[in-house]
């Protein structure tokens, strides 16, 4: 499946080339739409309880998005309270992932 890598909607950092992947991380806009039903990050600053992830010990953990952050060494994320962090974190930071995939129910 084609995965579109658009620029950061706030900071305009380049998202890079589109890819073909079966599993991927959500973008800022996909997280906003799928967790809140809202089209834009400005309408969905917080993803609500569904955006909160827990680690193996049941402690809240932040998680990566595939969208770039402020610049090419940052990636957007969702913090421990479910807030979208469009400025991003350094990509060498240790965080969680919530892999996504599209399931075709027609077949």
MOPAC internal coordinates of N, CA, C and O (Angstrom, degrees):
PM7 1SCF
backbone

  N    0.0000 0     0.00 0     0.00 0    0    0    0
  C    1.4486 1     0.00 0     0.00 0    1    0    0
  C    1.5186 1   109.99 1     0.00 0    2    1    0
  O    1.2310 1   120.45 1   -37.30 1    3    2    1
  N    1.3255 1   116.74 1   142.70 1    3    2    1
  C    1.4601 1   121.33 1   177.76 1    5    3    2
  C    1.5270 1   109.40 1   -75.70 1    6    5    3
  O    1.2310 1   121.10 1   -50.33 1    7    6    5
  N    1.3276 1   115.51 1   129.67 1    7    6    5
  C    1.4631 1   122.48 1   176.69 1    9    7    6
  C    1.5193 1   106.96 1  -113.15 1   10    9    7
  O    1.2310 1   120.81 1   -63.75 1   11   10    9
  N    1.3191 1   116.06 1   116.25 1   11   10    9
  C    1.4640 1   122.45 1  -177.95 1   13   11   10
  C    1.5277 1   109.91 1   -83.77 1   14   13   11
  O    1.2310 1   120.60 1   -49.06 1   15   14   13
  N    1.3192 1   116.46 1   130.94 1   15   14   13
  C    1.4656 1   121.98 1  -178.55 1   17   15   14
  C    1.5187 1   109.90 1  -114.60 1   18   17   15
  O    1.2310 1   121.25 1   -97.73 1   19   18   17
  N    1.3141 1   115.20 1    82.27 1   19   18   17
  C    1.4689 1   121.82 1  -176.49 1   21   19   18
  C    1.5259 1   110.92 1   -77.99 1   22   21   19
  O    1.2310 1   120.31 1   -19.77 1   23   22   21
  N    1.3390 1   117.00 1   160.23 1   23   22   21
  C    1.4634 1   120.91 1   176.50 1   25   23   22
  C    1.5344 1   111.00 1   -62.55 1   26   25   23
  O    1.2310 1   121.13 1   -20.39 1   27   26   25
  N    1.3207 1   115.44 1   159.61 1   27   26   25
  C    1.4538 1   120.82 1   174.51 1   29   27   26
  C    1.5258 1   108.19 1   -60.55 1   30   29   27
  O    1.2310 1   119.49 1   -52.21 1   31   30   29
  N    1.3437 1   118.58 1   127.79 1   31   30   29
  C    1.4685 1   120.77 1  -175.07 1   33   31   30
  C    1.5290 1   114.79 1   -68.83 1   34   33   31
  O    1.2310 1   119.66 1   162.65 1   35   34   33
  N    1.3191 1   118.26 1   -17.35 1   35   34   33
  C    1.4633 1   121.33 1  -179.69 1   37   35   34
  C    1.5283 1   111.28 1  -103.53 1   38   37   35
  O    1.2310 1   120.41 1   132.62 1   39   38   37
  N    1.3186 1   116.82 1   -47.38 1   39   38   37
  C    1.4656 1   122.04 1  -173.51 1   41   39   38
  C    1.5305 1   112.85 1   -97.46 1   42   41   39
  O    1.2310 1   119.48 1   170.60 1   43   42   41
  N    1.3251 1   118.60 1    -9.40 1   43   42   41
  C    1.4725 1   124.74 1   176.58 1   45   43   42
  C    1.5268 1   114.46 1    64.78 1   46   45   43
  O    1.2310 1   119.31 1  -163.25 1   47   46   45
  N    1.3309 1   118.93 1    16.75 1   47   46   45
  C    1.4694 1   120.74 1   175.86 1   49   47   46
  C    1.5226 1   108.47 1   -65.21 1   50   49   47
  O    1.2310 1   120.60 1   -39.89 1   51   50   49
  N    1.3163 1   116.46 1   140.11 1   51   50   49
  C    1.4635 1   122.69 1  -177.32 1   53   51   50
  C    1.5258 1   111.25 1   -63.82 1   54   53   51
  O    1.2310 1   120.58 1   -46.63 1   55   54   53
  N    1.3235 1   116.50 1   133.37 1   55   54   53
  C    1.4566 1   122.06 1   179.95 1   57   55   54
  C    1.5088 1   114.45 1   -83.31 1   58   57   55
  O    1.2310 1   119.96 1   171.62 1   59   58   57
  N    1.3097 1   117.69 1    -8.38 1   59   58   57
  C    1.4576 1   120.81 1  -179.95 1   61   59   58
  C    1.5162 1   111.45 1    87.44 1   62   61   59
  O    1.2310 1   121.17 1     4.22 1   63   62   61
  N    1.3265 1   115.37 1  -175.78 1   63   62   61
  C    1.4575 1   121.25 1  -178.37 1   65   63   62
  C    1.5154 1   111.36 1   -71.43 1   66   65   63
  O    1.2310 1   120.73 1   -30.83 1   67   66   65
  N    1.3212 1   116.21 1   149.17 1   67   66   65
  C    1.4563 1   121.23 1   171.99 1   69   67   66
  C    1.5235 1   107.89 1   -67.61 1   70   69   67
  O    1.2310 1   120.39 1   -25.89 1   71   70   69
  N    1.3226 1   116.86 1   154.11 1   71   70   69
  C    1.4626 1   121.66 1  -177.86 1   73   71   70
  C    1.5181 1   110.07 1  -129.45 1   74   73   71
  O    1.2310 1   120.67 1    -8.75 1   75   74   73
  N    1.3109 1   116.33 1   171.25 1   75   74   73
  C    1.4627 1   122.66 1   171.54 1   77   75   74
  C    1.5272 1   105.81 1  -116.91 1   78   77   75
  O    1.2310 1   120.56 1   -68.79 1   79   78   77
  N    1.3229 1   116.53 1   111.21 1   79   78   77
  C    1.4630 1   121.33 1  -176.29 1   81   79   78
  C    1.5163 1   110.67 1  -140.08 1   82   81   79
  O    1.2310 1   120.88 1   -31.04 1   83   82   81
  N    1.3038 1   115.92 1   148.96 1   83   82   81
  C    1.4697 1   120.96 1   173.63 1   85   83   82
  C    1.5211 1   110.49 1   -87.65 1   86   85   83
  O    1.2310 1   120.27 1   143.90 1   87   86   85
  N    1.3275 1   117.09 1   -36.10 1   87   86   85
  C    1.4596 1   123.03 1   177.95 1   89   87   86
  C    1.5226 1   107.85 1  -121.57 1   90   89   87
  O    1.2310 1   120.25 1   -37.69 1   91   90   89
  N    1.3371 1   117.14 1   142.31 1   91   90   89
  C    1.4542 1   121.00 1  -175.03 1   93   91   90
  C    1.5187 1   108.72 1  -157.73 1   94   93   91
  O    1.2310 1   120.56 1    -9.07 1   95   94   93
  N    1.3125 1   116.53 1   170.93 1   95   94   93
  C    1.4561 1   122.43 1   171.81 1   97   95   94
  C    1.5241 1   107.75 1   -94.72 1   98   97   95
  O    1.2310 1   120.31 1   -29.24 1   99   98   97
  N    1.3107 1   117.02 1   150.76 1   99   98   97
  C    1.4589 1   120.90 1   177.61 1  101   99   98
  C    1.5213 1   110.86 1   -70.43 1  102  101   99
  O    1.2310 1   120.75 1   -28.88 1  103  102  101
  N    1.3228 1   116.17 1   151.12 1  103  102  101
  C    1.4611 1   121.85 1   172.12 1  105  103  102
  C    1.5304 1   108.26 1   -85.57 1  106  105  103
  O    1.2310 1   120.86 1    -6.89 1  107  106  105
  N    1.3284 1   115.96 1   173.11 1  107  106  105
  C    1.4693 1   119.99 1   176.64 1  109  107  106
  C    1.5284 1   110.27 1   -57.20 1  110  109  107
  O    1.2310 1   120.38 1   130.56 1  111  110  109
  N    1.3355 1   116.88 1   -49.44 1  111  110  109
  C    1.4678 1   119.84 1  -176.50 1  113  111  110
  C    1.5240 1   111.81 1   -68.32 1  114  113  111
  O    1.2310 1   119.32 1   142.96 1  115  114  113
  N    1.3310 1   118.91 1   -37.04 1  115  114  113
  C    1.4691 1   120.79 1   177.65 1  117  115  114
  C    1.5238 1   110.98 1   -65.04 1  118  117  115
  O    1.2310 1   120.17 1   139.15 1  119  118  117
  N    1.3255 1   117.29 1   -40.85 1  119  118  117
  C    1.4659 1   120.33 1   177.69 1  121  119  118
  C    1.5248 1   109.93 1   -62.02 1  122  121  119
  O    1.2310 1   120.05 1   137.12 1  123  122  121
  N    1.3374 1   117.51 1   -42.88 1  123  122  121
  C    1.4685 1   121.12 1   179.18 1  125  123  122
  C    1.5192 1   111.02 1   -61.64 1  126  125  123
  O    1.2310 1   120.36 1   134.44 1  127  126  125
  N    1.3252 1   116.93 1   -45.56 1  127  126  125
  C    1.4664 1   120.96 1  -178.03 1  129  127  126
  C    1.5293 1   111.91 1   -68.29 1  130  129  127
  O    1.2310 1   120.25 1   131.37 1  131  130  129
  N    1.3255 1   117.13 1   -48.63 1  131  130  129
  C    1.4618 1   120.21 1  -172.48 1  133  131  130
  C    1.5298 1   114.13 1   -78.60 1  134  133  131
  O    1.2310 1   119.90 1   158.39 1  135  134  133
  N    1.3350 1   117.80 1   -21.61 1  135  134  133
  C    1.4543 1   119.52 1   178.25 1  137  135  134
  C    1.5183 1   113.28 1   -98.72 1  138  137  135
  O    1.2310 1   119.90 1   155.86 1  139  138  137
  N    1.3524 1   117.80 1   -24.14 1  139  138  137
  C    1.4644 1   119.27 1  -177.26 1  141  139  138
  C    1.5181 1   113.51 1  -125.52 1  142  141  139
  O    1.2310 1   119.83 1   164.37 1  143  142  141
  N    1.3366 1   117.93 1   -15.63 1  143  142  141
  C    1.4507 1   120.98 1  -176.07 1  145  143  142
  C    1.5122 1   112.89 1    79.99 1  146  145  143
  O    1.2310 1   120.06 1  -174.24 1  147  146  145
  N    1.3300 1   117.48 1     5.76 1  147  146  145
  C    1.4642 1   121.75 1  -179.45 1  149  147  146
  C    1.5079 1   109.85 1  -100.98 1  150  149  147
  O    1.2310 1   120.73 1   -35.04 1  151  150  149
  N    1.3160 1   116.21 1   144.96 1  151  150  149
  C    1.4581 1   122.17 1  -173.01 1  153  151  150
  C    1.5244 1   114.60 1   -75.58 1  154  153  151
  O    1.2310 1   119.33 1   150.65 1  155  154  153
  N    1.3117 1   118.89 1   -29.35 1  155  154  153
  C    1.4590 1   118.72 1  -173.30 1  157  155  154
  C    1.5194 1   112.01 1  -124.90 1  158  157  155
  O    1.2310 1   121.74 1   -22.13 1  159  158  157
  N    1.3135 1   114.28 1   157.87 1  159  158  157
  C    1.4562 1   121.13 1   178.99 1  161  159  158
  C    1.5246 1   110.51 1   -63.33 1  162  161  159
  O    1.2310 1   120.09 1   143.85 1  163  162  161
  N    1.3431 1   117.44 1   -36.15 1  163  162  161
  C    1.4620 1   119.82 1  -178.73 1  165  163  162
  C    1.5270 1   111.33 1   -64.88 1  166  165  163
  O    1.2310 1   119.89 1   150.54 1  167  166  165
  N    1.3254 1   117.82 1   -29.46 1  167  166  165
  C    1.4630 1   121.14 1   176.52 1  169  167  166
  C    1.5222 1   111.78 1   -82.57 1  170  169  167
  O    1.2310 1   120.36 1   159.94 1  171  170  169
  N    1.3307 1   116.92 1   -20.06 1  171  170  169
  C    1.4575 1   121.39 1  -174.45 1  173  171  170
  C    1.5276 1   110.52 1  -127.75 1  174  173  171
  O    1.2310 1   120.35 1  -114.78 1  175  174  173
  N    1.3060 1   116.94 1    65.22 1  175  174  173
  C    1.4628 1   119.93 1   179.60 1  177  175  174
  C    1.5307 1   111.54 1   -67.31 1  178  177  175
  O    1.2310 1   120.52 1   151.92 1  179  178  177
  N    1.3199 1   116.61 1   -28.08 1  179  178  177
  C    1.4615 1   120.79 1   179.36 1  181  179  178
  C    1.5192 1   108.33 1  -125.35 1  182  181  179
  O    1.2310 1   121.10 1   -46.59 1  183  182  181
  N    1.3227 1   115.51 1   133.41 1  183  182  181
  C    1.4608 1   120.52 1  -177.67 1  185  183  182
  C    1.5205 1   112.68 1   -84.48 1  186  185  183
  O    1.2310 1   119.97 1   177.31 1  187  186  185
  N    1.3206 1   117.66 1    -2.69 1  187  186  185
  C    1.4613 1   120.48 1  -179.43 1  189  187  186
  C    1.5150 1   111.05 1    77.59 1  190  189  187
  O    1.2310 1   120.83 1    10.04 1  191  190  189
  N    1.3249 1   116.01 1  -169.96 1  191  190  189
  C    1.4635 1   120.63 1  -176.56 1  193  191  190
  C    1.5207 1   112.81 1   -60.35 1  194  193  191
  O    1.2310 1   119.59 1   149.03 1  195  194  193
  N    1.3320 1   118.38 1   -30.97 1  195  194  193
  C    1.4625 1   120.96 1   179.74 1  197  195  194
  C    1.5211 1   111.42 1   -65.63 1  198  197  195
  O    1.2310 1   119.72 1   156.65 1  199  198  197
  N    1.3274 1   118.13 1   -23.35 1  199  198  197
  C    1.4541 1   121.71 1   179.07 1  201  199  198
  C    1.5093 1   114.08 1   -83.30 1  202  201  199
  O    1.2310 1   120.37 1   170.90 1  203  202  201
  N    1.3280 1   116.89 1    -9.10 1  203  202  201
  C    1.4649 1   121.02 1  -179.89 1  205  203  202
  C    1.5243 1   109.02 1   -85.16 1  206  205  203
  O    1.2310 1   121.35 1   -52.65 1  207  206  205
  N    1.3314 1   115.01 1   127.35 1  207  206  205
  C    1.4693 1   120.82 1   178.86 1  209  207  206
  C    1.5260 1   108.99 1  -109.98 1  210  209  207
  O    1.2310 1   121.01 1   -29.42 1  211  210  209
  N    1.3211 1   115.67 1   150.58 1  211  210  209
  C    1.4637 1   121.59 1   177.49 1  213  211  210
  C    1.5205 1   109.52 1  -116.74 1  214  213  211
  O    1.2310 1   120.66 1   -36.76 1  215  214  213
  N    1.3310 1   116.34 1   143.24 1  215  214  213
  C    1.4606 1   119.33 1   176.43 1  217  215  214
  C    1.5288 1   109.64 1   -83.49 1  218  217  215
  O    1.2310 1   120.01 1     6.30 1  219  218  217
  N    1.3095 1   117.59 1  -173.70 1  219  218  217
  C    1.4642 1   122.68 1  -176.93 1  221  219  218
  C    1.5175 1   114.21 1   -61.99 1  222  221  219
  O    1.2310 1   119.78 1   158.99 1  223  222  221
  N    1.3284 1   118.02 1   -21.01 1  223  222  221
  C    1.4604 1   122.12 1   178.46 1  225  223  222
  C    1.5301 1   112.28 1   -98.38 1  226  225  223
  O    1.2310 1   120.44 1  -174.06 1  227  226  225
  N    1.3277 1   116.76 1     5.94 1  227  226  225
  C    1.4615 1   120.47 1   179.48 1  229  227  226
  C    1.5111 1   114.31 1    81.48 1  230  229  227
  O    1.2310 1   120.25 1  -165.40 1  231  230  229
  N    1.3277 1   117.12 1    14.60 1  231  230  229
  C    1.4645 1   122.36 1   178.98 1  233  231  230
  C    1.5275 1   108.78 1   -94.28 1  234  233  231
  O    1.2310 1   120.53 1   -40.15 1  235  234  233
  N    1.3268 1   116.58 1   139.85 1  235  234  233
  C    1.4676 1   120.29 1   178.44 1  237  235  234
  C    1.5149 1   110.67 1   -58.17 1  238  237  235
  O    1.2310 1   120.92 1   -41.97 1  239  238  237
  N    1.3286 1   115.85 1   138.03 1  239  238  237
  C    1.4603 1   121.48 1  -179.07 1  241  239  238
  C    1.5233 1   109.54 1  -134.81 1  242  241  239
  O    1.2310 1   120.40 1   -32.62 1  243  242  241
  N    1.3234 1   116.85 1   147.38 1  243  242  241
  C    1.4623 1   120.36 1   174.62 1  245  243  242
  C    1.5196 1   108.13 1   -82.91 1  246  245  243
  O    1.2310 1   120.91 1   -20.33 1  247  246  245
  N    1.3496 1   115.86 1   159.67 1  247  246  245
  C    1.4634 1   119.54 1  -177.77 1  249  247  246
  C    1.5232 1   111.80 1  -143.24 1  250  249  247
  O    1.2310 1   121.67 1   -27.93 1  251  250  249
  N    1.3351 1   114.41 1   152.07 1  251  250  249
  C    1.4583 1   123.35 1  -175.29 1  253  251  250
  C    1.5248 1   113.22 1   -76.74 1  254  253  251
  O    1.2310 1   121.26 1   -30.72 1  255  254  253
  N    1.3101 1   115.20 1   149.28 1  255  254  253
  C    1.4646 1   124.17 1   165.05 1  257  255  254
  C    1.5293 1   106.99 1  -114.79 1  258  257  255
  O    1.2310 1   119.47 1   -16.44 1  259  258  257
  N    1.3235 1   118.61 1   163.56 1  259  258  257
  C    1.4626 1   119.54 1  -179.24 1  261  259  258
  C    1.5219 1   113.35 1   -85.85 1  262  261  259
  O    1.2310 1   119.67 1   166.07 1  263  262  261
  N    1.3152 1   118.23 1   -13.93 1  263  262  261
  C    1.4659 1   121.34 1   179.63 1  265  263  262
  C    1.5236 1   110.54 1   -66.86 1  266  265  263
  O    1.2310 1   120.88 1   -33.56 1  267  266  265
  N    1.3442 1   115.93 1   146.44 1  267  266  265
  C    1.4655 1   118.21 1   175.39 1  269  267  266
  C    1.5206 1   109.92 1   -68.54 1  270  269  267
  O    1.2310 1   121.20 1   -19.87 1  271  270  269
  N    1.3176 1   115.32 1   160.13 1  271  270  269
  C    1.4580 1   120.59 1   174.23 1  273  271  270
  C    1.5140 1   109.77 1   -93.31 1  274  273  271
  O    1.2310 1   120.91 1    42.46 1  275  274  273
  N    1.3251 1   115.87 1  -137.54 1  275  274  273
  C    1.4603 1   122.56 1  -178.86 1  277  275  274
  C    1.5260 1   111.91 1   -62.54 1  278  277  275
  O    1.2310 1   120.13 1   142.60 1  279  278  277
  N    1.3358 1   117.35 1   -37.40 1  279  278  277
  C    1.4637 1   121.69 1   179.63 1  281  279  278
  C    1.5273 1   109.45 1  -147.66 1  282  281  279
  O    1.2310 1   120.12 1     4.30 1  283  282  281
  N    1.3190 1   117.37 1  -175.70 1  283  282  281
  C    1.4621 1   121.39 1  -171.07 1  285  283  282
  C    1.5284 1   114.51 1   -68.46 1  286  285  283
  O    1.2310 1   119.25 1   164.84 1  287  286  285
  N    1.3187 1   119.04 1   -15.16 1  287  286  285
  C    1.4670 1   120.05 1   178.56 1  289  287  286
  C    1.5321 1   112.12 1   -95.81 1  290  289  287
  O    1.2310 1   120.59 1  -175.59 1  291  290  289
  N    1.3175 1   116.47 1     4.41 1  291  290  289
  C    1.4686 1   122.23 1   179.08 1  293  291  290
  C    1.5203 1   109.90 1  -118.01 1  294  293  291
  O    1.2310 1   120.67 1   -29.76 1  295  294  293
  N    1.3159 1   116.33 1   150.24 1  295  294  293
  C    1.4619 1   121.56 1   173.05 1  297  295  294
  C    1.5228 1   108.20 1  -130.29 1  298  297  295
  O    1.2310 1   120.77 1   -36.40 1  299  298  297
  N    1.3215 1   116.14 1   143.60 1  299  298  297
  C    1.4639 1   121.43 1   179.22 1  301  299  298
  C    1.5238 1   109.81 1   -64.91 1  302  301  299
  O    1.2310 1   121.11 1   -21.85 1  303  302  301
  N    1.3187 1   115.49 1   158.15 1  303  302  301
  C    1.4604 1   120.16 1  -178.55 1  305  303  302
  C    1.5304 1   109.49 1  -152.87 1  306  305  303
  O    1.2310 1   121.38 1    -3.14 1  307  306  305
  N    1.3218 1   114.96 1   176.86 1  307  306  305
  C    1.4611 1   122.38 1   173.90 1  309  307  306
  C    1.5212 1   105.89 1  -120.46 1  310  309  307
  O    1.2310 1   119.94 1   -53.70 1  311  310  309
  N    1.3287 1   117.72 1   126.30 1  311  310  309
  C    1.4617 1   119.82 1  -175.78 1  313  311  310
  C    1.5283 1   112.44 1   -78.80 1  314  313  311
  O    1.2310 1   120.76 1     0.24 1  315  314  313
  N    1.3106 1   116.16 1  -179.76 1  315  314  313
  C    1.4693 1   121.48 1  -174.23 1  317  315  314
  C    1.5246 1   113.73 1   -66.42 1  318  317  315
  O    1.2310 1   119.85 1   164.53 1  319  318  317
  N    1.3366 1   117.89 1   -15.47 1  319  318  317
  C    1.4623 1   121.51 1   176.98 1  321  319  318
  C    1.5224 1   112.51 1  -100.98 1  322  321  319
  O    1.2310 1   120.14 1  -173.49 1  323  322  321
  N    1.3389 1   117.35 1     6.51 1  323  322  321
  C    1.4618 1   121.14 1   178.94 1  325  323  322
  C    1.5113 1   114.77 1    85.12 1  326  325  323
  O    1.2310 1   119.72 1  -164.08 1  327  326  325
  N    1.3353 1   118.14 1    15.92 1  327  326  325
  C    1.4668 1   121.94 1   178.04 1  329  327  326
  C    1.5220 1   110.25 1   -87.39 1  330  329  327
  O    1.2310 1   120.52 1   -42.99 1  331  330  329
  N    1.3315 1   116.61 1   137.01 1  331  330  329
  C    1.4560 1   121.51 1   174.14 1  333  331  330
  C    1.5242 1   109.41 1   -71.40 1  334  333  331
  O    1.2310 1   120.68 1   -51.56 1  335  334  333
  N    1.3152 1   116.31 1   128.44 1  335  334  333
  C    1.4600 1   122.30 1   178.93 1  337  335  334
  C    1.5191 1   108.30 1  -109.43 1  338  337  335
  O    1.2310 1   120.37 1   -92.66 1  339  338  337
  N    1.3456 1   116.89 1    87.34 1  339  338  337
  C    1.4602 1   119.79 1  -175.06 1  341  339  338
  C    1.5190 1   113.00 1   -74.23 1  342  341  339
  O    1.2310 1   119.25 1   159.71 1  343  342  341
  N    1.3279 1   119.03 1   -20.29 1  343  342  341
  C    1.4638 1   120.80 1   177.31 1  345  343  342
  C    1.5268 1   109.84 1   -69.22 1  346  345  343
  O    1.2310 1   120.40 1   148.05 1  347  346  345
  N    1.3161 1   116.84 1   -31.95 1  347  346  345
  C    1.4535 1   121.19 1   174.14 1  349  347  346
  C    1.5108 1   115.06 1    91.92 1  350  349  347
  O    1.2310 1   122.28 1    -3.00 1  351  350  349
  N    1.3210 1   113.23 1   177.00 1  351  350  349
  C    1.4617 1   123.53 1   177.00 1  353  351  350
  C    1.5230 1   107.23 1  -128.09 1  354  353  351
  O    1.2310 1   120.83 1   -23.98 1  355  354  353
  N    1.3210 1   116.02 1   156.02 1  355  354  353
  C    1.4601 1   119.42 1   175.11 1  357  355  354
  C    1.5204 1   109.38 1   -57.67 1  358  357  355
  O    1.2310 1   120.52 1   -44.51 1  359  358  357
  N    1.3171 1   116.62 1   135.49 1  359  358  357
  C    1.4654 1   119.95 1  -175.23 1  361  359  358
  C    1.5280 1   112.94 1   -66.67 1  362  361  359
  O    1.2310 1   119.41 1   169.05 1  363  362  361
  N    1.3342 1   118.74 1   -10.95 1  363  362  361
  C    1.4635 1   120.47 1   175.95 1  365  363  362
  C    1.5309 1   111.59 1   -86.56 1  366  365  363
  O    1.2310 1   119.46 1   179.24 1  367  366  365
  N    1.3395 1   118.64 1    -0.76 1  367  366  365
  C    1.4636 1   122.55 1   178.08 1  369  367  366
  C    1.5271 1   110.16 1   -71.32 1  370  369  367
  O    1.2310 1   120.96 1   -29.81 1  371  370  369
  N    1.3189 1   115.76 1   150.19 1  371  370  369
  C    1.4656 1   120.78 1   179.27 1  373  371  370
  C    1.5195 1   108.68 1   -94.37 1  374  373  371
  O    1.2310 1   120.86 1   -61.96 1  375  374  373
  N    1.3243 1   115.96 1   118.04 1  375  374  373
  C    1.4604 1   120.86 1  -179.63 1  377  375  374
  C    1.5073 1   110.64 1  -142.65 1  378  377  375
  O    1.2310 1   120.94 1     0.41 1  379  378  377
  N    1.3096 1   115.82 1  -179.59 1  379  378  377
  C    1.4533 1   121.38 1  -179.92 1  381  379  378
  C    1.5183 1   112.23 1   -91.74 1  382  381  379
  O    1.2310 1   121.01 1   -13.26 1  383  382  381
  N    1.3165 1   115.67 1   166.74 1  383  382  381
  C    1.4564 1   121.35 1   174.98 1  385  383  382
  C    1.5200 1   108.98 1  -129.96 1  386  385  383
  O    1.2310 1   121.16 1   -32.41 1  387  386  385
  N    1.3105 1   115.39 1   147.59 1  387  386  385
  C    1.4576 1   122.76 1   173.75 1  389  387  386
  C    1.5232 1   106.06 1  -126.73 1  390  389  387
  O    1.2310 1   120.53 1   -94.99 1  391  390  389
  N    1.3354 1   116.58 1    85.01 1  391  390  389
  C    1.4623 1   119.47 1  -177.01 1  393  391  390
  C    1.5238 1   111.60 1   -59.60 1  394  393  391
  O    1.2310 1   121.53 1   -30.90 1  395  394  393
  N    1.3212 1   114.68 1   149.10 1  395  394  393
  C    1.4623 1   121.15 1   179.65 1  397  395  394
  C    1.5234 1   109.17 1  -127.48 1  398  397  395
  O    1.2310 1   120.71 1   -20.94 1  399  398  397
  N    1.3264 1   116.25 1   159.06 1  399  398  397
  C    1.4561 1   121.98 1   173.50 1  401  399  398
  C    1.5094 1   107.83 1  -157.51 1  402  401  399
  O    1.2310 1   120.65 1   -23.49 1  403  402  401
  N    1.3200 1   116.37 1   156.51 1  403  402  401
  C    1.4637 1   121.95 1   176.98 1  405  403  402
  C    1.5177 1   108.26 1   -97.81 1  406  405  403
  O    1.2310 1   120.48 1   -48.35 1  407  406  405
  N    1.3115 1   116.68 1   131.65 1  407  406  405
  C    1.4468 1   122.56 1  -179.70 1  409  407  406
  C    1.5198 1   108.57 1  -110.66 1  410  409  407
  O    1.2310 1   120.05 1   -59.00 1  411  410  409
  N    1.3224 1   117.52 1   121.00 1  411  410  409
  C    1.4600 1   122.52 1   179.25 1  413  411  410
  C    1.5352 1   107.95 1   -88.85 1  414  413  411
  O    1.2310 1   120.33 1   -71.83 1  415  414  413
  N    1.3031 1   116.98 1   108.17 1  415  414  413
  C    1.4614 1   122.31 1  -177.31 1  417  415  414
  C    1.5214 1   112.70 1   -85.28 1  418  417  415
  O    1.2310 1   120.31 1   178.83 1  419  418  417
  N    1.3296 1   117.02 1    -1.17 1  419  418  417
  C    1.4557 1   120.54 1  -179.37 1  421  419  418
  C    1.5268 1   113.08 1   -77.18 1  422  421  419
  O    1.2310 1   119.69 1   159.55 1  423  422  421
  N    1.3185 1   118.20 1   -20.45 1  423  422  421
  C    1.4659 1   119.68 1  -176.29 1  425  423  422
  C    1.5144 1   112.79 1   -99.35 1  426  425  423
  O    1.2310 1   120.10 1   180.00 1  427  426  425

